[in-house]
Amino acid sequence: MQSRIMFWLDKVGNLLILQLVFVACSIPLVTVIPAAVALQRSLADFRSGDKTGVVLFAHEFRRAWKQSWALSLGGAALTIGLGVSTSFWYASGSGAGWLAVGFLATLASAACALYLGILVESEIQRDQDFRQWLLPAYERVMAQPARAAAGVVLFVTWLAAANSVPSVLFLTTGLAPAYFAHFAFTPRIRPVTRPAD
């Protein structure tokens, strides 16, 4: 019984370490996507029983930055643009404003689904840059729309909960989207192997 408790404490501790390293790597904001990619790969290793930790995360983060820095900058710009546009049209209070908010919400949902697909592709295609992730990620979303929608619903629900309880955001800001991506697209994930450096 005690060994089982220690086993689970060790697992939870490893996850918390990965989450904290993710938060530290995401502080500049423009590094969120490379940090998320590194976390996604680290969690894949974690699930398969391979070693994980700060050093291995840092290795994946450096590689993910080289592979996806442009995507990260674009993602940051898109997020800011959606936020500003939604606030503007929501404040207008007009019928056209509500139509615009609905359109932007749909666009944000599609972007969220694609983001989850990109996380999965980055886990599988570790030696490729983001341009090789985009089309397969889009195909995943289109092939499994119900599961992609479920991932988006989980994502939005988590954001609402995190907005009410800020500590939830701090403790799960990387882990939650990673597991939503895993949940949404698990059936099509192929076995992951760490490429030789």
Backbone as a printed PyTorch tensor [residue, N CA C, xyz], in Angstrom:
tensor([[[  0.8280,  -1.2020,   0.0000],
         [  0.0000,   0.0000,   0.0000],
         [  0.8720,   1.2670,   0.0000]],

        [[  1.8940,   1.2570,   0.8530],
         [  2.7820,   2.4080,   0.9290],
         [  3.5400,   2.6230,  -0.3760]],

        [[  3.9750,   1.5030,  -0.9990],
         [  4.6920,   1.6310,  -2.2690],
         [  3.7810,   2.1900,  -3.3630]],

        [[  2.5030,   1.8400,  -3.3240],
         [  1.5520,   2.3640,  -4.3040],
         [  1.3720,   3.8780,  -4.1120]],

        [[  1.2920,   4.2870,  -2.8430],
         [  1.1480,   5.7140,  -2.5550],
         [  2.3760,   6.4800,  -3.0450]],

        [[  3.5590,   5.9340,  -2.7750],
         [  4.7900,   6.5870,  -3.2090],
         [  4.8690,   6.6540,  -4.7280]],

        [[  4.3810,   5.5980,  -5.3890],
         [  4.3650,   5.5680,  -6.8480],
         [  3.5450,   6.7290,  -7.3960]],

        [[  2.3440,   6.9220,  -6.8500],
         [  1.4720,   7.9780,  -7.3510],
         [  1.9730,   9.3630,  -6.9620]],

        [[  2.5650,   9.4690,  -5.7810],
         [  3.1600,  10.7520,  -5.3950],
         [  4.2940,  11.1340,  -6.3390]],

        [[  5.0810,  10.1350,  -6.7420],
         [  6.1680,  10.3810,  -7.6830],
         [  5.6200,  10.8330,  -9.0330]],

        [[  4.5420,  10.1890,  -9.4870],
         [  3.9310,  10.5740, -10.7630],
         [  3.4050,  12.0090, -10.7130]],

        [[  2.6750,  12.3310,  -9.6500],
         [  2.1110,  13.6780,  -9.5120],
         [  3.2320,  14.7090,  -9.4090]],

        [[  4.2880,  14.3620,  -8.6700],
         [  5.4240,  15.2670,  -8.5460],
         [  6.0820,  15.5530,  -9.8830]],

        [[  6.2440,  14.5190, -10.6960],
         [  6.8390,  14.7080, -12.0310],
         [  5.9770,  15.6200, -12.9010]],

        [[  4.6570,  15.4290, -12.8190],
         [  3.7540,  16.2750, -13.5950],
         [  3.8310,  17.7320, -13.1450]],

        [[  3.8890,  17.9530, -11.8500],
         [  3.9820,  19.3140, -11.3340],
         [  5.2930,  19.9780, -11.7510]],

        [[  6.3730,  19.2040, -11.7530],
         [  7.6560,  19.7520, -12.2070],
         [  7.5660,  20.1830, -13.6650]],

        [[  6.9840,  19.3270, -14.5050],
         [  6.8210,  19.6720, -15.9180],
         [  5.9560,  20.9150, -16.0790]],

        [[  4.8920,  21.0070, -15.2830],
         [  4.0150,  22.1770, -15.3500],
         [  4.7630,  23.4510, -14.9600]],

        [[  5.5440,  23.3960, -13.9070],
         [  6.2840,  24.5720, -13.4500],
         [  7.3370,  25.0060, -14.4670]],

        [[  7.9940,  24.0320, -15.0850],
         [  8.9860,  24.3750, -16.1120],
         [  8.2870,  24.9930, -17.3160]],

        [[  7.1200,  24.4640, -17.6660],
         [  6.3300,  25.0490, -18.7600],
         [  5.9990,  26.5010, -18.4660]],

        [[  5.5370,  26.7760, -17.2480],
         [  5.1830,  28.1480, -16.8720],
         [  6.3990,  29.0620, -16.9850]],

        [[  7.5440,  28.5940, -16.4930],
         [  8.7630,  29.4030, -16.5490],
         [  9.1580,  29.7050, -17.9940]],

        [[  9.0420,  28.7080, -18.8680],
         [  9.4170,  28.8970, -20.2770],
         [  8.4080,  29.7530, -21.0380]],

        [[  7.1910,  29.8920, -20.4960],
         [  6.1320,  30.6400, -21.1780],
         [  6.0570,  32.0970, -20.7670]],

        [[  6.8770,  32.5030, -19.8040],
         [  6.7890,  33.8690, -19.2770],
         [  6.9240,  34.9360, -20.3670]],

        [[  7.8130,  34.7650, -21.3610],
         [  7.8800,  35.7970, -22.4150],
         [  6.6400,  35.8540, -23.3110]],

        [[  5.6930,  34.9230, -23.1470],
         [  4.4520,  34.8180, -23.9260],
         [  4.6770,  34.3720, -25.3640]],

        [[  5.6560,  34.9440, -26.0630],
         [  5.9130,  34.5180, -27.4380],
         [  6.5340,  33.1300, -27.4780]],

        [[  6.8660,  32.5700, -26.3330],
         [  7.4410,  31.2190, -26.2850],
         [  6.4220,  30.1820, -25.8220]],

        [[  5.1480,  30.5680, -25.7510],
         [  4.1250,  29.6410, -25.2380],
         [  4.0190,  28.3910, -26.1040]],

        [[  3.9780,  28.5470, -27.4180],
         [  3.8020,  27.3740, -28.2830],
         [  5.0110,  26.4400, -28.2180]],

        [[  6.2560,  26.9230, -28.3160],
         [  7.3790,  26.0010, -28.1280],
         [  7.3560,  25.3130, -26.7670]],

        [[  6.9650,  26.0410, -25.7190],
         [  6.8670,  25.4320, -24.3930],
         [  5.7720,  24.3670, -24.3680]],

        [[  4.6510,  24.6330, -25.0460],
         [  3.5640,  23.6570, -25.1040],
         [  3.9810,  22.4150, -25.8890]],

        [[  4.7370,  22.6230, -26.9620],
         [  5.2460,  21.4970, -27.7520],
         [  6.1890,  20.6400, -26.9070]],

        [[  7.0930,  21.2980, -26.1820],
         [  8.0290,  20.5780, -25.3150],
         [  7.2760,  19.7990, -24.2430]],

        [[  6.2270,  20.4100, -23.6840],
         [  5.4310,  19.7170, -22.6640],
         [  4.6930,  18.5280, -23.2710]],

        [[  4.1260,  18.6970, -24.4620],
         [  3.4030,  17.6080, -25.1210],
         [  4.3240,  16.4060, -25.3290]],

        [[  5.5380,  16.6650, -25.7690],
         [  6.4990,  15.5810, -25.9970],
         [  6.9420,  14.9550, -24.6810]],

        [[  7.1390,  15.7810, -23.6660],
         [  7.5380,  15.2650, -22.3560],
         [  6.4500,  14.3930, -21.7610]],

        [[  5.1920,  14.7800, -21.9520],
         [  4.0790,  13.9750, -21.4410],
         [  3.9450,  12.6600, -22.1970]],

        [[  4.2610,  12.6760, -23.4860],
         [  4.2640,  11.4240, -24.2480],
         [  5.3120,  10.4740, -23.6870]],

        [[  6.4880,  11.0100, -23.3690],
         [  7.5350,  10.2000, -22.7450],
         [  7.0880,   9.7170, -21.3700]],

        [[  6.4220,  10.5860, -20.6340],
         [  5.9230,  10.2490, -19.2990],
         [  4.9400,   9.0800, -19.3680]],

        [[  4.0170,   9.1400, -20.3260],
         [  3.0210,   8.0730, -20.4640],
         [  3.6540,   6.7510, -20.8820]],

        [[  4.7340,   6.8220, -21.6680],
         [  5.3790,   5.5930, -22.1410],
         [  6.4010,   5.0570, -21.1520]],

        [[  6.5940,   5.7670, -20.0380],
         [  7.5120,   5.2900, -19.0130],
         [  8.9500,   5.7320, -19.1990]],

        [[  9.2120,   6.6000, -20.2020],
         [ 10.5650,   7.1080, -20.4080],
         [ 10.8860,   8.1960, -19.3950]],

        [[ 12.1540,   8.5370, -19.2940],
         [ 12.5770,   9.5590, -18.3540],
         [ 12.0570,  10.9310, -18.7840]],

        [[ 11.6990,  11.7270, -17.7940],
         [ 11.3240,  13.1190, -18.0230],
         [ 12.0050,  13.9640, -16.9470]],

        [[ 11.9690,  15.2580, -17.1160],
         [ 12.5730,  16.1330, -16.1280],
         [ 12.9520,  17.4630, -16.7330]],

        [[ 13.5590,  18.3050, -15.9300],
         [ 13.8880,  19.6590, -16.3490],
         [ 14.8760,  19.6640, -17.5160]],

        [[ 15.9050,  18.8370, -17.4340],
         [ 16.9340,  18.8310, -18.4740],
         [ 16.3530,  18.3670, -19.8090]],

        [[ 15.5880,  17.2960, -19.7830],
         [ 14.9840,  16.7890, -21.0160],
         [ 13.9520,  17.7660, -21.5650]],

        [[ 13.2010,  18.4190, -20.6670],
         [ 12.2460,  19.4340, -21.1170],
         [ 12.9850,  20.5780, -21.8040]],

        [[ 14.0920,  21.0200, -21.1980],
         [ 14.8680,  22.1140, -21.7880],
         [ 15.3870,  21.7350, -23.1740]],

        [[ 15.7980,  20.4770, -23.3260],
         [ 16.2640,  20.0070, -24.6350],
         [ 15.1390,  20.0870, -25.6540]],

        [[ 13.9370,  19.6170, -25.2790],
         [ 12.8010,  19.6610, -26.1850],
         [ 12.3720,  21.0980, -26.4640]],

        [[ 12.4760,  21.9530, -25.4580],
         [ 12.0830,  23.3490, -25.6410],
         [ 12.9820,  24.0440, -26.6610]],

        [[ 14.2860,  23.8080, -26.5660],
         [ 15.2150,  24.4130, -27.5290],
         [ 14.8970,  23.9430, -28.9450]],

        [[ 14.6350,  22.6500, -29.0860],
         [ 14.3240,  22.1160, -30.4140],
         [ 12.9780,  22.6670, -30.9020]],

        [[ 11.9920,  22.7350, -30.0030],
         [ 10.6700,  23.2350, -30.3860],
         [ 10.7320,  24.7080, -30.7920]],

        [[ 11.5850,  25.4930, -30.1270],
         [ 11.7140,  26.8990, -30.4980],
         [ 12.2470,  27.0250, -31.9190]],

        [[ 13.2540,  26.2440, -32.2580],
         [ 13.8010,  26.2820, -33.6140],
         [ 12.7600,  25.8530, -34.6430]],

        [[ 11.8940,  24.9120, -34.2620],
         [ 10.9010,  24.3740, -35.1860],
         [  9.6770,  25.2690, -35.3270]],

        [[  9.3290,  26.0270, -34.2860],
         [  8.0130,  26.6760, -34.2840],
         [  8.0090,  28.1300, -33.8370]],

        [[  9.1550,  28.8170, -33.8890],
         [  9.1610,  30.2050, -33.4210],
         [  8.2230,  31.0870, -34.2470]],

        [[  8.1800,  30.8540, -35.5550],
         [  7.3040,  31.6670, -36.4050],
         [  5.8320,  31.4000, -36.0800]],

        [[  5.4950,  30.1330, -35.8520],
         [  4.1270,  29.7750, -35.4680],
         [  3.7650,  30.4190, -34.1380]],

        [[  4.7300,  30.4510, -33.2230],
         [  4.4860,  31.0390, -31.9120],
         [  4.2030,  32.5360, -32.0160]],

        [[  4.9740,  33.2370, -32.8260],
         [  4.7400,  34.6660, -33.0200],
         [  3.3840,  34.9160, -33.6810]],

        [[  3.0640,  34.0920, -34.6780],
         [  1.7700,  34.2200, -35.3480],
         [  0.6170,  33.9120, -34.4120]],

        [[  0.7890,  32.8850, -33.5790],
         [ -0.2530,  32.5240, -32.6220],
         [ -0.4920,  33.6260, -31.6020]],

        [[  0.5820,  34.2620, -31.1450],
         [  0.4450,  35.3680, -30.1990],
         [ -0.2970,  36.5380, -30.8380]],

        [[  0.0520,  36.8510, -32.0930],
         [ -0.6090,  37.9520, -32.7980],
         [ -2.0930,  37.6460, -33.0110]],

        [[ -2.4050,  36.3880, -33.3780],
         [ -3.8020,  35.9930, -33.5960],
         [ -4.6040,  36.0840, -32.3010]],

        [[ -4.0080,  35.6270, -31.2080],
         [ -4.7030,  35.6610, -29.9180],
         [ -5.0110,  37.0920, -29.4970]],

        [[ -4.0090,  37.9700, -29.6370],
         [ -4.2220,  39.3760, -29.2770],
         [ -5.2800,  39.9990, -30.1910]],

        [[ -5.1910,  39.7060, -31.4900],
         [ -6.1640,  40.2510, -32.4340],
         [ -7.5840,  39.8060, -32.1320]],

        [[ -7.7560,  38.5170, -31.8260],
         [ -9.0930,  38.0080, -31.4870],
         [ -9.6090,  38.6500, -30.2070]],

        [[ -8.7290,  38.7880, -29.2220],
         [ -9.1540,  39.3850, -27.9580],
         [ -9.5970,  40.8260, -28.1070]],

        [[ -8.7900,  41.6170, -28.8170],
         [ -9.1210,  43.0280, -29.0200],
         [-10.3910,  43.1730, -29.8620]],

        [[-10.5020,  42.4000, -30.9310],
         [-11.6700,  42.4960, -31.8140],
         [-12.9490,  42.0870, -31.0980]],

        [[-12.8730,  41.0010, -30.3270],
         [-14.0580,  40.5390, -29.5980],
         [-14.5030,  41.5750, -28.5770]],

        [[-13.5560,  42.1670, -27.8500],
         [-13.8960,  43.2000, -26.8640],
         [-14.5420,  44.4080, -27.5330]],

        [[-14.0050,  44.8030, -28.6810],
         [-14.5350,  45.9590, -29.4010],
         [-15.9820,  45.7340, -29.8290]],

        [[-16.2320,  44.5940, -30.4860],
         [-17.5670,  44.3400, -31.0000],
         [-18.5680,  44.0410, -29.8820]],

        [[-18.0980,  43.4110, -28.8130],
         [-18.9810,  43.1510, -27.6670],
         [-19.4180,  44.4640, -27.0200]],

        [[-18.4940,  45.4150, -26.9160],
         [-18.8050,  46.7100, -26.2960],
         [-19.7550,  47.5460, -27.1500]],

        [[-19.8170,  47.2720, -28.4480],
         [-20.6710,  48.0780, -29.3240],
         [-22.1530,  47.8650, -29.0100]],

        [[-22.5150,  46.6540, -28.5910],
         [-23.8990,  46.3810, -28.2070],
         [-24.8910,  46.3690, -29.3540]],

        [[-24.4300,  46.4690, -30.5840],
         [-25.3280,  46.4920, -31.7420],
         [-25.5560,  45.0810, -32.2750]],

        [[-26.5310,  44.9750, -33.1570],
         [-26.7970,  43.6820, -33.7840],
         [-25.6140,  43.2120, -34.6060]],

        [[-25.0090,  44.1400, -35.3440],
         [-23.8240,  43.7990, -36.1300],
         [-22.6820,  43.3740, -35.2100]],

        [[-22.6040,  44.0160, -34.0570],
         [-21.5650,  43.6560, -33.0910],
         [-21.7210,  42.2300, -32.5900]],

        [[-22.9590,  41.8300, -32.3120],
         [-23.1990,  40.4620, -31.8480],
         [-22.9030,  39.4430, -32.9480]],

        [[-23.2220,  39.8000, -34.1950],
         [-22.8720,  38.9170, -35.3090],
         [-21.3560,  38.7680, -35.4130]],

        [[-20.6460,  39.8810, -35.2420],
         [-19.1860,  39.8410, -35.3060],
         [-18.6190,  39.0010, -34.1710]],

        [[-19.1930,  39.1350, -32.9650],
         [-18.7300,  38.3350, -31.8320],
         [-18.9610,  36.8460, -32.1000]],

        [[-20.1080,  36.5170, -32.6770],
         [-20.3820,  35.1170, -33.0160],
         [-19.3930,  34.5730, -34.0300]],

        [[-19.0870,  35.3900, -35.0380],
         [-18.1100,  34.9700, -36.0450],
         [-16.7340,  34.7780, -35.4130]],

        [[-16.3240,  35.7200, -34.5630],
         [-15.0160,  35.6270, -33.9230],
         [-14.9430,  34.4280, -32.9710]],

        [[-16.0500,  34.1250, -32.2940],
         [-16.0770,  32.9560, -31.4110],
         [-15.9210,  31.6680, -32.2110]],

        [[-16.5700,  31.6270, -33.3840],
         [-16.4200,  30.4600, -34.2600],
         [-14.9860,  30.3280, -34.7500]],

        [[-14.3960,  31.4560, -35.1280],
         [-13.0050,  31.4580, -35.5860],
         [-12.0680,  31.0080, -34.4630]],

        [[-12.3240,  31.4920, -33.2490],
         [-11.4920,  31.1040, -32.1070],
         [-11.6310,  29.6120, -31.8130]],

        [[-12.8330,  29.0650, -31.9450],
         [-13.0420,  27.6310, -31.7190],
         [-12.2960,  26.7890, -32.7440]],

        [[-12.3370,  27.2360, -34.0070],
         [-11.6090,  26.5190, -35.0560],
         [-10.1080,  26.5860, -34.8050]],

        [[ -9.6210,  27.7570, -34.3840],
         [ -8.1960,  27.9070, -34.0760],
         [ -7.7960,  27.0260, -32.9030]],

        [[ -8.6790,  26.9160, -31.9110],
         [ -8.4090,  26.0700, -30.7480],
         [ -8.3110,  24.6040, -31.1620]],

        [[ -9.2390,  24.1520, -31.9990],
         [ -9.2120,  22.7660, -32.4710],
         [ -7.9280,  22.4990, -33.2590]],

        [[ -7.5500,  23.4430, -34.1160],
         [ -6.3180,  23.2830, -34.8930],
         [ -5.1010,  23.2570, -33.9630]],

        [[ -5.1130,  24.0880, -32.9310],
         [ -4.0170,  24.1160, -31.9680],
         [ -3.8520,  22.7540, -31.2890]],

        [[ -4.9630,  22.1400, -30.8980],
         [ -4.8870,  20.8140, -30.2760],
         [ -4.3160,  19.7900, -31.2580]],

        [[ -4.7300,  19.8920, -32.5220],
         [ -4.1840,  18.9970, -33.5350],
         [ -2.7000,  19.2230, -33.7600]],

        [[ -2.2740,  20.4800, -33.7260],
         [ -0.8490,  20.7960, -33.8830],
         [ -0.0320,  20.2060, -32.7440]],

        [[ -0.5600,  20.2690, -31.5220],
         [  0.1550,  19.6790, -30.3870],
         [  0.3880,  18.1870, -30.6060]],

        [[ -0.6270,  17.5080, -31.0970],
         [ -0.4930,  16.0740, -31.3450],
         [  0.5270,  15.8100, -32.4390]],

        [[  0.4720,  16.5960, -33.5190],
         [  1.4320,  16.4020, -34.6100],
         [  2.8620,  16.7000, -34.1660]],

        [[  3.0240,  17.7010, -33.3210],
         [  4.3690,  18.0170, -32.8390],
         [  4.9220,  16.8920, -31.9760]],

        [[  4.0280,  16.1630, -31.3230],
         [  4.4280,  14.9960, -30.5350],
         [  4.9030,  13.8650, -31.4350]],

        [[  4.2440,  13.6940, -32.5550],
         [  4.5630,  12.5900, -33.4670],
         [  5.7530,  12.9310, -34.3590]],

        [[  5.7360,  14.1320, -34.9210],
         [  6.7770,  14.5350, -35.8750],
         [  7.8240,  15.4070, -35.1640]],

        [[  8.6020,  14.7780, -34.3240],
         [  9.5460,  15.5320, -33.5000],
         [ 10.6990,  16.1210, -34.3010]],

        [[ 10.9960,  15.5510, -35.4380],
         [ 12.1460,  16.0340, -36.2080],
         [ 11.7350,  16.9600, -37.3520]],

        [[ 10.4560,  17.3830, -37.3780],
         [  9.9570,  18.2600, -38.4350],
         [  9.5830,  19.6210, -37.8560]],

        [[  9.5820,  20.6590, -38.7060],
         [  9.1630,  21.9640, -38.2090],
         [  7.6590,  22.1350, -38.3800]],

        [[  7.1430,  23.2760, -37.9480],
         [  5.6970,  23.4600, -37.8530],
         [  4.9850,  23.3610, -39.1940]],

        [[  5.6860,  23.6370, -40.2950],
         [  5.0230,  23.5830, -41.6050],
         [  4.5760,  22.1720, -41.9440]],

        [[  5.2630,  21.1710, -41.3980],
         [  4.8660,  19.7820, -41.6200],
         [  3.7850,  19.3300, -40.6360]],

        [[  3.4780,  20.1570, -39.6360],
         [  2.4350,  19.8060, -38.6730],
         [  1.0590,  20.3080, -39.1040]],

        [[  1.0270,  21.3970, -39.8790],
         [ -0.2360,  22.0930, -40.1200],
         [ -1.2580,  21.2690, -40.8920]],

        [[ -0.8680,  20.7140, -42.0420],
         [ -1.8280,  19.9580, -42.8430],
         [ -2.3100,  18.6990, -42.1180]],

        [[ -1.4160,  17.8730, -41.5530],
         [ -1.9110,  16.7090, -40.7970],
         [ -2.8060,  17.1010, -39.6210]],

        [[ -2.4960,  18.2270, -38.9710],
         [ -3.3440,  18.6860, -37.8630],
         [ -4.7330,  19.0510, -38.3760]],

        [[ -4.7820,  19.7590, -39.4930],
         [ -6.0700,  20.1100, -40.1020],
         [ -6.8440,  18.8480, -40.4950]],

        [[ -6.1490,  17.8720, -41.0570],
         [ -6.8030,  16.6310, -41.4530],
         [ -7.3390,  15.8790, -40.2520]],

        [[ -6.6300,  15.9150, -39.1350],
         [ -7.1160,  15.2810, -37.9110],
         [ -8.4360,  15.9050, -37.4590]],

        [[ -8.4560,  17.2360, -37.4640],
         [ -9.6610,  17.9470, -37.0290],
         [-10.8330,  17.6220, -37.9470]],

        [[-10.6000,  17.6230, -39.2490],
         [-11.6840,  17.3680, -40.1970],
         [-12.1330,  15.9180, -40.1710]],

        [[-11.2100,  14.9960, -39.8840],
         [-11.5640,  13.5720, -39.8530],
         [-12.3120,  13.1940, -38.5840]],

        [[-12.1000,  13.9490, -37.5100],
         [-12.7430,  13.6370, -36.2280],
         [-13.3820,  14.8980, -35.6430]],

        [[-14.3770,  15.4480, -36.3260],
         [-14.9550,  16.7160, -35.8650],
         [-15.6030,  16.6320, -34.4910]],

        [[-16.2280,  15.5030, -34.1800],
         [-16.8940,  15.3750, -32.8800],
         [-15.8710,  15.3840, -31.7450]],

        [[-14.7880,  14.6360, -31.9260],
         [-13.7520,  14.6040, -30.8970],
         [-13.0250,  15.9440, -30.7990]],

        [[-12.8220,  16.5920, -31.9480],
         [-12.2020,  17.9240, -31.9320],
         [-13.1020,  18.9150, -31.1890]],

        [[-14.4140,  18.8270, -31.4520],
         [-15.3600,  19.7070, -30.7610],
         [-15.3590,  19.4290, -29.2560]],

        [[-15.2620,  18.1580, -28.8870],
         [-15.2050,  17.8170, -27.4650],
         [-13.9630,  18.4070, -26.8190]],

        [[-12.8300,  18.3630, -27.5460],
         [-11.6030,  18.9710, -27.0330],
         [-11.7530,  20.4700, -26.8370]],

        [[-12.4380,  21.1390, -27.7750],
         [-12.6580,  22.5790, -27.6640],
         [-13.5720,  22.8930, -26.4780]],

        [[-14.6270,  22.0850, -26.3000],
         [-15.5380,  22.2930, -25.1640],
         [-14.7910,  22.1400, -23.8430]],

        [[-13.9500,  21.1150, -23.7510],
         [-13.1400,  20.9400, -22.5490],
         [-12.2170,  22.1400, -22.3290]],

        [[-11.6190,  22.6170, -23.4110],
         [-10.7080,  23.7590, -23.3380],
         [-11.4310,  24.9980, -22.8210]],

        [[-12.5960,  25.2870, -23.3840],
         [-13.3590,  26.4740, -22.9860],
         [-13.8540,  26.3390, -21.5470]],

        [[-14.3040,  25.1330, -21.1750],
         [-14.7540,  24.9030, -19.8010],
         [-13.6120,  25.1150, -18.8150]],

        [[-12.4350,  24.6120, -19.1830],
         [-11.2520,  24.7990, -18.3330],
         [-10.9090,  26.2760, -18.2000]],

        [[-10.9780,  27.0320, -19.3060],
         [-10.6950,  28.4670, -19.2490],
         [-11.6740,  29.1920, -18.3260]],

        [[-12.9540,  28.7950, -18.3930],
         [-13.9550,  29.4230, -17.5240],
         [-13.6610,  29.1220, -16.0600]],

        [[-13.2910,  27.8710, -15.7670],
         [-12.9510,  27.5020, -14.3950],
         [-11.7030,  28.2370, -13.9260]],

        [[-10.7220,  28.3390, -14.8130],
         [ -9.4760,  29.0220, -14.4580],
         [ -9.7110,  30.5080, -14.2280]],

        [[-10.6730,  31.0890, -14.9450],
         [-10.9950,  32.4970, -14.7580],
         [-11.5860,  32.7490, -13.3760]],

        [[-12.3130,  31.7550, -12.8570],
         [-12.9240,  31.8780, -11.5280],
         [-11.9320,  31.5690, -10.4190]],

        [[-11.0150,  30.6260, -10.6920],
         [-10.0320,  30.2030,  -9.6870],
         [ -8.6440,  30.3110, -10.3200]],

        [[ -7.9630,  31.4400, -10.1590],
         [ -6.6640,  31.6610, -10.8270],
         [ -5.6300,  30.5790, -10.5390]],

        [[ -5.6810,  29.9570,  -9.3670],
         [ -4.7010,  28.9110,  -9.0490],
         [ -4.8440,  27.7200,  -9.9900]],

        [[ -6.0610,  27.4920, -10.4890],
         [ -6.2830,  26.4110, -11.4490],
         [ -5.4890,  26.6900, -12.7240]],

        [[ -5.4780,  27.9460, -13.1590],
         [ -4.7310,  28.3120, -14.3610],
         [ -3.2400,  28.0760, -14.1710]],

        [[ -2.7180,  28.4780, -13.0150],
         [ -1.2870,  28.3270, -12.7620],
         [ -0.8760,  26.8580, -12.7230]],

        [[ -1.7200,  26.0110, -12.1200],
         [ -1.3640,  24.6010, -11.9340],
         [ -1.6490,  23.7290, -13.1460]],

        [[ -2.4560,  24.2380, -14.0880],
         [ -2.8680,  23.3850, -15.2180],
         [ -2.7190,  24.0470, -16.5750]],

        [[ -2.1410,  25.2410, -16.6400],
         [ -2.1280,  25.9830, -17.9020],
         [ -1.4390,  25.2490, -19.0490]],

        [[ -0.5050,  24.3690, -18.7510],
         [  0.1280,  23.5760, -19.7970],
         [ -0.4390,  22.1760, -19.8680]],

        [[ -0.6630,  21.5800, -18.6980],
         [ -1.1130,  20.1880, -18.6410],
         [ -2.5050,  19.9980, -19.2340]],

        [[ -3.4270,  20.9360, -18.9460],
         [ -4.8060,  20.7670, -19.4120],
         [ -4.9030,  20.7190, -20.9390]],

        [[ -4.3870,  21.7300, -21.6780],
         [ -4.4670,  21.6370, -23.1390],
         [ -3.7550,  20.4060, -23.7020]],

        [[ -2.6340,  20.0150, -23.0870],
         [ -1.9130,  18.8310, -23.5630],
         [ -2.7740,  17.5840, -23.4570]],

        [[ -3.4740,  17.4430, -22.3470],
         [ -4.3260,  16.2680, -22.1840],
         [ -5.6130,  16.3780, -22.9790]],

        [[ -6.0990,  17.5920, -23.2240],
         [ -7.2580,  17.7400, -24.1150],
         [ -6.8900,  17.2940, -25.5240]],

        [[ -5.6960,  17.6590, -25.9830],
         [ -5.2340,  17.2280, -27.3070],
         [ -5.1000,  15.7120, -27.3510]],

        [[ -4.5260,  15.1370, -26.3020],
         [ -4.3720,  13.6860, -26.2340],
         [ -5.7310,  12.9990, -26.2370]],

        [[ -6.6820,  13.5470, -25.4820],
         [ -8.0310,  12.9850, -25.4210],
         [ -8.7160,  13.0520, -26.7820]],

        [[ -8.6010,  14.1980, -27.4380],
         [ -9.3310,  14.4080, -28.6860],
         [ -8.8270,  13.5360, -29.8230]],

        [[ -7.5170,  13.2540, -29.8580],
         [ -6.9420,  12.5990, -31.0220],
         [ -6.1780,  11.3230, -30.7160]],

        [[ -6.3380,  10.7730, -29.5250],
         [ -5.6220,   9.5520, -29.1350],
         [ -5.7570,   8.4050, -30.1210]],

        [[ -6.9560,   8.1010, -30.6530],
         [ -7.0910,   6.9310, -31.5280],
         [ -6.1690,   6.9200, -32.7260]],

        [[ -5.7130,   8.1080, -33.1850],
         [ -4.8980,   8.1400, -34.3950],
         [ -3.4190,   8.3680, -34.1140]],

        [[ -3.0410,   8.4470, -32.8220],
         [ -1.6350,   8.6680, -32.5000],
         [ -0.8460,   7.3950, -32.7220]],

        [[  0.2410,   7.5050, -33.4490],
         [  1.1250,   6.3730, -33.6600],
         [  2.1570,   6.3250, -32.5460]],

        [[  2.8020,   5.1750, -32.3350],
         [  3.8130,   5.1010, -31.2770],
         [  4.8890,   6.1440, -31.4750]],

        [[  5.3120,   6.7580, -30.3720],
         [  6.3070,   7.8170, -30.4180],
         [  7.6550,   7.2640, -30.0100]],

        [[  8.6730,   7.5640, -30.8040],
         [ 10.0320,   7.1860, -30.4480],
         [ 10.8890,   8.4360, -30.4540]],

        [[ 11.8070,   8.5220, -29.5240],
         [ 12.6870,   9.6800, -29.4400],
         [ 13.8030,   9.5340, -30.4820]],

        [[ 13.9020,  10.4870, -31.4260],
         [ 14.9580,  10.3830, -32.4520],
         [ 16.3330,  10.5820, -31.8390]],

        [[ 17.3180,   9.9700, -32.4550],
         [ 18.6970,  10.1370, -31.9830],
         [ 19.1930,  11.5140, -32.3690]],

        [[ 19.8810,  12.1800, -31.4520],
         [ 20.4190,  13.5250, -31.7370],
         [ 21.7470,  13.4120, -32.4660]]])
